[in-house]
Amino acid sequence: MPPQLPHGSFLVADAEALGLTRRQLSRDGIFTPSRGIRLTLGRAGSVAENIRAYSRLDPSCILTHSTSARICGVCLPAWLEQDWRIHIARPSECCKPRRRNVVGHQLSFKPGEVISFDGVRLTSPARTWLDLATMLDLNDLVAAGDSIVVSHGDDFPVPRKPLATVADLRHMVGQHPGMRGVKTARLALDLLRVGADSAPESLMRLALVQAGLPEPTLNIVLRNGLGHPVVWPDAAYPEYRIALQYDGVHHSDPDQYRRDIKRQSLTEGLGWREIRVQKSDLEGDRPFVVEKVRAVLSGSSARTAWQRTGS
């Protein structure tokens, strides 16, 4: 491949400036995703780099919906993660973008709802979340929102700052009272919580609450006798000293499995009980995680009541 080929997508119109000939543009390994655009398969970049050429075709175009969500790092359900069509909007007075592999929109934006990130123009995280309300059901929209507002302090292994706050999302919803999907967004606002690192963690919490169980607490830190943080449960019931940990697919890795066993040992050494939740525990209309947690909570409630009575 010519060494001057950029990472990600580029315009055919850039060929001369890049020192590329028409013959070089048509060789194997250079893909044509859409008219006037090329993508070097061996030099794929970030999501933004791979679709940057689409936003350069028309200065009025804005990346939106799941495309903006991918660039910002917003959690999406699996079915939408597998849909790589590019969502692009023009102002409402213009015609929709029409191009292969593109979903075109006509949208109006208020000040602050369009930002520049990683070299592309896209909707802000808060506006992206509101646009996703036209595509997602309530639970998936809550999971997406949780991934936007997630925040961890300095006593976590990886401190995190939110892409937007719950107040930002609430303000965004208030700015568009008649927008399609706003009813779902309003319902989701009351279910958002700060502290979930992944969609399964959000769906686990929602499954428990929707089954009538107490809502677990997020952003809990378990400390040793010296006050040092040692365990960070995905969710917890502090009153009953119960920690919930979601073990995803990567937890089958031998090294990760050993770390999980060590984590469980540390948790139990601090006088807590750990409930490990797998992907299959969240599936179906009656997810098994509800029965797992209900059984442990029932035992803990009876034990706590007995201890209080005895004291």
C-alpha positions as CSV (number, residue, x, y, z in Angstrom):
1,M,0.0,0.0,0.0
2,P,1.2,3.5,-0.7
3,P,2.6,4.8,2.6
4,Q,0.8,8.1,2.4
5,L,-2.6,6.4,2.6
6,P,-4.5,7.8,5.7
7,H,-6.0,5.7,8.5
8,G,-9.7,5.4,8.1
9,S,-11.8,6.9,5.2
10,F,-10.8,9.6,2.8
11,L,-12.3,11.3,-0.3
12,V,-11.4,10.5,-3.8
13,A,-11.1,14.3,-4.2
14,D,-8.1,14.1,-1.8
15,A,-6.2,11.7,-4.0
16,E,-4.1,14.3,-5.8
17,A,-3.2,16.0,-2.5
18,L,-2.2,12.6,-1.1
19,G,-0.1,11.9,-4.2
20,L,-2.2,8.9,-5.2
21,T,-3.0,7.9,-8.8
22,R,-6.4,6.6,-10.0
23,R,-4.8,3.2,-10.4
24,Q,-3.6,3.1,-6.8
25,L,-7.1,4.0,-5.7
26,S,-8.6,1.0,-7.5
27,R,-6.1,-1.6,-6.2
28,D,-7.0,-4.5,-3.9
29,G,-7.2,-3.5,-0.2
30,I,-8.8,-0.1,-0.9
31,F,-12.6,-0.4,-0.4
32,T,-15.3,1.8,-1.9
33,P,-18.0,2.0,0.8
34,S,-19.8,4.7,-1.1
35,R,-19.5,7.0,-4.1
36,G,-16.5,9.3,-3.8
37,I,-15.2,7.6,-0.6
38,R,-12.4,5.1,-0.1
39,L,-11.4,3.1,3.0
40,T,-8.0,1.4,3.3
41,L,-8.8,-2.0,4.8
42,G,-5.4,-2.6,6.2
43,R,-5.3,0.8,8.0
44,A,-8.7,1.0,9.6
45,G,-8.7,3.7,12.3
46,S,-11.1,4.7,15.0
47,V,-14.9,4.8,14.4
48,A,-14.6,8.6,13.7
49,E,-11.7,8.1,11.3
50,N,-13.5,5.4,9.4
51,I,-16.5,7.6,8.7
52,R,-14.9,11.0,8.6
53,A,-15.1,11.2,4.8
54,Y,-18.9,11.0,5.0
55,S,-19.1,14.2,7.2
56,R,-16.6,15.9,4.8
57,L,-18.8,15.4,1.8
58,D,-21.2,18.1,3.0
59,P,-20.4,20.8,5.6
60,S,-24.0,20.8,6.7
61,C,-24.1,17.1,7.6
62,I,-24.0,15.9,11.3
63,L,-23.4,12.4,12.5
64,T,-26.3,11.3,14.7
65,H,-28.1,8.4,16.5
66,S,-26.1,5.1,16.9
67,T,-23.2,6.5,14.8
68,S,-22.6,9.4,17.2
69,A,-23.2,7.0,20.1
70,R,-20.3,4.7,18.8
71,I,-17.9,7.6,18.6
72,C,-18.8,8.9,22.1
73,G,-18.7,5.4,23.6
74,V,-22.4,5.1,24.5
75,C,-23.6,1.6,25.3
76,L,-25.8,0.1,22.5
77,P,-27.7,-3.2,22.5
78,A,-26.2,-6.0,20.5
79,W,-28.7,-5.8,17.6
80,L,-27.8,-2.1,17.1
81,E,-24.0,-2.7,17.5
82,Q,-24.3,-5.0,14.5
83,D,-26.0,-2.4,12.4
84,W,-23.2,-0.4,10.8
85,R,-25.3,1.9,8.7
86,I,-24.2,5.5,9.2
87,H,-26.7,8.0,10.5
88,I,-26.3,11.4,9.0
89,A,-28.6,14.4,9.4
90,R,-29.1,17.7,7.5
91,P,-31.0,20.7,8.8
92,S,-34.7,20.3,8.5
93,E,-34.9,22.8,5.6
94,C,-32.6,20.6,3.5
95,C,-33.2,17.2,1.9
96,K,-32.2,14.0,3.7
97,P,-28.8,12.6,2.8
98,R,-29.2,9.7,0.3
99,R,-26.2,7.5,-0.1
100,R,-25.4,3.8,0.1
101,N,-25.0,2.5,3.7
102,V,-26.4,5.8,5.1
103,V,-29.6,6.4,7.0
104,G,-30.6,10.0,6.3
105,H,-32.4,12.4,8.7
106,Q,-33.8,15.9,8.6
107,L,-33.3,17.4,12.1
108,S,-33.3,20.7,13.9
109,F,-30.6,21.4,16.4
110,K,-30.5,24.0,19.2
111,P,-27.2,25.7,20.3
112,G,-24.8,23.2,21.9
113,E,-26.4,20.1,20.5
114,V,-23.8,19.7,17.8
115,I,-20.1,19.3,18.8
116,S,-16.8,18.5,17.2
117,F,-15.1,15.3,18.4
118,D,-12.2,13.4,17.0
119,G,-12.3,15.5,13.8
120,V,-16.0,15.0,13.0
121,R,-19.2,16.9,13.6
122,L,-21.8,15.0,15.6
123,T,-24.6,15.4,18.1
124,S,-23.7,15.9,21.8
125,P,-24.0,12.9,24.1
126,A,-27.2,14.4,25.6
127,R,-28.8,15.0,22.2
128,T,-27.6,11.6,21.0
129,W,-29.4,9.9,23.9
130,L,-32.6,11.7,23.0
131,D,-32.3,10.7,19.4
132,L,-31.7,7.1,20.5
133,A,-35.1,7.2,22.2
134,T,-36.7,6.8,18.7
135,M,-34.8,3.5,18.3
136,L,-34.5,1.8,21.7
137,D,-37.0,0.3,24.1
138,L,-37.1,1.6,27.7
139,N,-34.5,-0.8,29.2
140,D,-31.9,-0.3,26.5
141,L,-32.4,3.5,26.6
142,V,-31.7,3.4,30.4
143,A,-28.6,1.4,29.8
144,A,-27.4,3.9,27.2
145,G,-28.2,6.7,29.5
146,D,-26.3,5.0,32.4
147,S,-23.2,4.8,30.2
148,I,-23.4,8.5,29.6
149,V,-23.8,9.6,33.2
150,V,-21.4,7.0,34.7
151,S,-18.9,8.5,37.1
152,H,-16.4,7.0,39.5
153,G,-14.2,8.8,42.1
154,D,-10.5,8.6,42.7
155,D,-10.8,5.6,45.0
156,F,-11.8,3.4,41.9
157,P,-9.2,1.7,39.8
158,V,-10.2,3.8,36.8
159,P,-11.8,7.1,37.8
160,R,-14.4,8.2,35.3
161,K,-16.1,11.5,34.4
162,P,-19.6,11.6,32.8
163,L,-20.1,12.4,29.2
164,A,-23.2,14.3,30.5
165,T,-25.1,14.5,33.7
166,V,-28.6,13.4,34.5
167,A,-29.5,17.1,34.7
168,D,-28.1,17.6,31.2
169,L,-30.3,14.8,29.9
170,R,-33.3,16.1,31.7
171,H,-32.7,19.6,30.2
172,M,-32.4,18.1,26.7
173,V,-35.7,16.3,27.0
174,G,-37.3,19.5,28.2
175,Q,-36.0,21.3,25.2
176,H,-37.8,19.0,22.8
177,P,-41.3,18.3,24.2
178,G,-42.9,17.3,20.9
179,M,-40.0,15.2,19.6
180,R,-40.7,11.6,18.6
181,G,-39.4,9.3,21.4
182,V,-39.6,11.9,24.1
183,K,-42.2,9.9,26.1
184,T,-39.8,7.0,26.4
185,A,-37.0,9.4,27.3
186,R,-39.1,10.9,30.1
187,L,-39.8,7.4,31.6
188,A,-36.1,6.6,31.3
189,L,-34.9,9.7,33.1
190,D,-36.4,8.5,36.4
191,L,-34.6,5.1,36.0
192,L,-31.1,6.5,35.3
193,R,-28.4,5.9,38.0
194,V,-24.8,6.9,38.2
195,G,-22.3,4.1,38.6
196,A,-23.1,1.3,36.0
197,D,-20.1,0.5,33.8
198,S,-21.9,-1.7,31.2
199,A,-25.3,-2.4,29.8
200,P,-25.6,-5.8,31.5
201,E,-25.1,-4.1,34.9
202,S,-27.9,-1.7,34.1
203,L,-30.2,-4.5,32.8
204,M,-29.4,-6.5,36.0
205,R,-30.5,-3.6,38.2
206,L,-33.6,-3.0,36.2
207,A,-34.6,-6.7,36.3
208,L,-34.4,-6.7,40.1
209,V,-36.4,-3.5,40.5
210,Q,-39.0,-4.6,38.0
211,A,-39.5,-7.8,39.9
212,G,-40.2,-5.9,43.1
213,L,-36.9,-6.4,44.8
214,P,-35.1,-3.6,46.5
215,E,-32.9,-1.5,44.3
216,P,-29.2,-2.2,44.7
217,T,-26.7,0.6,45.3
218,L,-24.0,1.5,42.8
219,N,-20.6,3.0,43.3
220,I,-20.0,1.1,46.5
221,V,-16.3,0.6,47.6
222,L,-15.3,-2.2,50.1
223,R,-12.3,-1.3,52.2
224,N,-10.0,-3.4,54.3
225,G,-9.1,-2.8,57.9
226,L,-6.7,-0.1,57.0
227,G,-9.3,1.8,55.0
228,H,-7.8,1.0,51.6
229,P,-10.3,0.2,48.8
230,V,-10.0,-3.5,47.7
231,V,-13.3,-4.5,46.1
232,W,-15.6,-2.6,43.8
233,P,-19.0,-4.4,43.4
234,D,-21.0,-3.8,40.3
235,A,-24.0,-3.3,42.7
236,A,-24.6,-4.0,46.3
237,Y,-27.0,-4.2,49.2
238,P,-24.9,-2.6,52.0
239,E,-27.5,-3.3,54.7
240,Y,-27.2,-7.0,54.1
241,R,-23.6,-6.9,53.1
242,I,-24.3,-8.5,49.7
243,A,-22.2,-7.7,46.6
244,L,-23.4,-8.3,43.0
245,Q,-20.8,-8.9,40.3
246,Y,-21.6,-9.4,36.7
247,D,-19.2,-11.8,35.0
248,G,-19.3,-11.3,31.2
249,V,-17.9,-13.5,28.5
250,H,-14.3,-12.4,29.1
251,H,-14.5,-13.8,32.6
252,S,-14.0,-17.3,31.2
253,D,-10.4,-16.4,30.5
254,P,-8.2,-18.3,32.9
255,D,-6.4,-15.3,34.2
256,Q,-9.6,-13.4,34.7
257,Y,-11.1,-16.4,36.4
258,R,-8.3,-16.4,38.9
259,R,-8.8,-12.7,39.5
260,D,-12.5,-13.3,40.1
261,I,-11.8,-16.0,42.7
262,K,-9.4,-13.7,44.5
263,R,-12.1,-10.9,44.4
264,Q,-14.7,-13.3,45.9
265,S,-12.2,-14.3,48.6
266,L,-11.5,-10.7,49.5
267,T,-15.2,-9.9,49.5
268,E,-16.0,-12.8,51.8
269,G,-13.0,-12.0,54.0
270,L,-14.6,-8.6,54.7
271,G,-17.8,-10.3,55.9
272,W,-19.8,-9.8,52.6
273,R,-21.4,-12.4,50.4
274,E,-20.9,-12.2,46.7
275,I,-23.5,-13.1,44.1
276,R,-22.0,-13.8,40.7
277,V,-24.2,-13.1,37.7
278,Q,-23.7,-14.5,34.2
279,K,-25.1,-13.4,30.9
280,S,-27.6,-16.3,30.9
281,D,-29.0,-15.0,34.3
282,L,-30.2,-11.9,32.5
283,E,-32.0,-13.6,29.6
284,G,-35.7,-14.3,29.1
285,D,-38.9,-12.7,30.4
286,R,-38.2,-14.0,33.9
287,P,-34.4,-13.6,34.3
288,F,-32.9,-16.0,36.8
289,V,-30.9,-13.3,38.5
290,V,-34.1,-12.3,40.2
291,E,-34.4,-15.7,41.9
292,K,-30.7,-15.7,42.7
293,V,-30.9,-12.4,44.5
294,R,-34.3,-13.1,46.1
295,A,-33.1,-16.3,47.7
296,V,-30.0,-14.6,49.2
297,L,-31.9,-11.5,50.3
298,S,-34.6,-13.7,52.0
299,G,-32.0,-15.5,54.0
300,S,-30.2,-12.3,54.9
301,S,-33.4,-10.6,55.9
302,A,-34.3,-13.4,58.2
303,R,-30.8,-13.5,59.7
304,T,-30.8,-9.7,60.2
305,A,-34.2,-9.7,61.9
306,W,-33.0,-12.5,64.2
307,Q,-29.8,-10.6,65.1
308,R,-31.8,-7.4,65.8
309,T,-34.3,-9.4,68.0
310,G,-31.5,-11.1,69.8
311,S,-29.8,-7.8,70.6
